[in-house]
Amino acid sequence: MPVKKILRATVERLEKSTAVLDVDGHEVAFPRAVLPTPLLEGEVLTFSIDVDAASAARDEVAENIDSETSKAGAGRKRGNPRTASTRSNKK
């Protein structure tokens, strides 16, 4: 079952390319390009975060990392990677 988190943010100030928002007492700089226009100081914005969608995206990134790691490791020789690169050539 999806869990939604609702955040309310007050526009504290507008800078050239960012809007500084107050979210539960924390200042967050947000790109103005992704916020509604016109945007005025003092306005209250509401954000909805779908936790299931965030979890799905996180899982997809983890799968991609695992896949790339497996591909990178396929060409390496087996053995202890710590000792393989630190062996000395003493005779």
C-alpha positions as a Markdown table, in Angstrom:
| # | Residue | x | y | z |
|---|---|---|---|---|
| 1 | Met | 0.0 | 0.0 | 0.0 |
| 2 | Pro | 1.5 | 3.3 | -1.0 |
| 3 | Val | 2.5 | 5.7 | 1.7 |
| 4 | Lys | 2.3 | 9.4 | 0.9 |
| 5 | Lys | 4.2 | 12.1 | 2.8 |
| 6 | Ile | 2.9 | 15.7 | 2.5 |
| 7 | Leu | 5.3 | 18.5 | 3.0 |
| 8 | Arg | 4.5 | 22.2 | 3.2 |
| 9 | Ala | 7.1 | 24.7 | 2.3 |
| 10 | Thr | 7.1 | 28.5 | 2.6 |
| 11 | Val | 9.0 | 30.5 | 0.1 |
| 12 | Glu | 11.4 | 32.5 | 2.2 |
| 13 | Arg | 13.3 | 34.3 | -0.5 |
| 14 | Leu | 13.9 | 34.2 | -4.3 |
| 15 | Glu | 17.4 | 34.2 | -5.7 |
| 16 | Lys | 18.5 | 34.3 | -9.3 |
| 17 | Ser | 18.0 | 30.6 | -10.1 |
| 18 | Thr | 16.8 | 29.2 | -6.8 |
| 19 | Ala | 14.0 | 29.6 | -4.3 |
| 20 | Val | 14.9 | 29.2 | -0.7 |
| 21 | Leu | 12.1 | 27.3 | 1.0 |
| 22 | Asp | 11.4 | 26.8 | 4.7 |
| 23 | Val | 10.4 | 23.1 | 5.3 |
| 24 | Asp | 9.7 | 22.3 | 8.9 |
| 25 | Gly | 12.3 | 24.9 | 10.0 |
| 26 | His | 14.9 | 23.8 | 7.6 |
| 27 | Glu | 16.0 | 26.0 | 4.7 |
| 28 | Val | 16.1 | 24.2 | 1.4 |
| 29 | Ala | 17.4 | 25.7 | -1.9 |
| 30 | Phe | 15.2 | 24.5 | -4.8 |
| 31 | Pro | 15.6 | 25.2 | -8.5 |
| 32 | Arg | 13.1 | 27.9 | -9.6 |
| 33 | Ala | 12.8 | 26.2 | -13.0 |
| 34 | Val | 10.8 | 23.3 | -11.5 |
| 35 | Leu | 8.5 | 25.4 | -9.3 |
| 36 | Pro | 5.3 | 27.1 | -10.4 |
| 37 | Thr | 5.3 | 30.6 | -11.8 |
| 38 | Pro | 4.7 | 33.3 | -10.9 |
| 39 | Leu | 6.3 | 32.5 | -7.5 |
| 40 | Leu | 6.2 | 35.0 | -4.7 |
| 41 | Glu | 7.9 | 35.2 | -1.3 |
| 42 | Gly | 5.6 | 34.1 | 1.5 |
| 43 | Glu | 3.6 | 31.6 | -0.7 |
| 44 | Val | 3.1 | 28.2 | 0.7 |
| 45 | Leu | 3.8 | 25.2 | -1.6 |
| 46 | Thr | 2.6 | 21.6 | -0.9 |
| 47 | Phe | 4.7 | 18.7 | -2.0 |
| 48 | Ser | 3.5 | 15.1 | -2.1 |
| 49 | Ile | 6.0 | 12.3 | -1.9 |
| 50 | Asp | 4.9 | 8.8 | -2.9 |
| 51 | Val | 7.1 | 6.5 | -0.8 |
| 52 | Asp | 6.5 | 3.4 | -2.9 |
| 53 | Ala | 7.6 | 5.2 | -6.0 |
| 54 | Ala | 10.8 | 6.4 | -4.2 |
| 55 | Ser | 11.4 | 2.8 | -3.1 |
| 56 | Ala | 11.0 | 1.5 | -6.6 |
| 57 | Ala | 13.4 | 4.0 | -8.0 |
| 58 | Arg | 15.9 | 3.2 | -5.2 |
| 59 | Asp | 15.6 | -0.5 | -6.0 |
| 60 | Glu | 16.1 | 0.2 | -9.8 |
| 61 | Val | 19.3 | 2.1 | -9.1 |
| 62 | Ala | 20.6 | -0.7 | -6.8 |
| 63 | Glu | 19.9 | -3.2 | -9.5 |
| 64 | Asn | 21.8 | -1.1 | -12.1 |
| 65 | Ile | 24.7 | -0.8 | -9.7 |
| 66 | Asp | 24.8 | -4.5 | -9.1 |
| 67 | Ser | 24.6 | -5.2 | -12.8 |
| 68 | Glu | 27.5 | -2.8 | -13.6 |
| 69 | Thr | 29.6 | -4.2 | -10.8 |
| 70 | Ser | 29.1 | -7.8 | -12.1 |
| 71 | Lys | 30.1 | -6.7 | -15.6 |
| 72 | Ala | 33.2 | -5.0 | -14.3 |
| 73 | Gly | 34.2 | -8.0 | -12.2 |
| 74 | Ala | 33.7 | -10.5 | -15.0 |
| 75 | Gly | 37.0 | -9.8 | -16.7 |
| 76 | Arg | 39.2 | -9.9 | -13.5 |
| 77 | Lys | 41.3 | -12.9 | -12.4 |
| 78 | Arg | 40.0 | -14.7 | -9.4 |
| 79 | Gly | 41.8 | -14.5 | -6.2 |
| 80 | Asn | 42.2 | -12.1 | -3.3 |
| 81 | Pro | 42.2 | -8.6 | -4.9 |
| 82 | Arg | 44.1 | -7.1 | -1.9 |
| 83 | Thr | 47.1 | -9.4 | -2.3 |
| 84 | Ala | 47.0 | -9.6 | -6.1 |
| 85 | Ser | 48.0 | -5.9 | -6.5 |
| 86 | Thr | 50.4 | -5.8 | -3.5 |
| 87 | Arg | 52.7 | -8.8 | -4.2 |
| 88 | Ser | 56.3 | -8.0 | -4.4 |
| 89 | Asn | 58.7 | -9.3 | -7.0 |
| 90 | Lys | 61.5 | -10.3 | -4.6 |
| 91 | Lys | 63.5 | -13.3 | -5.5 |
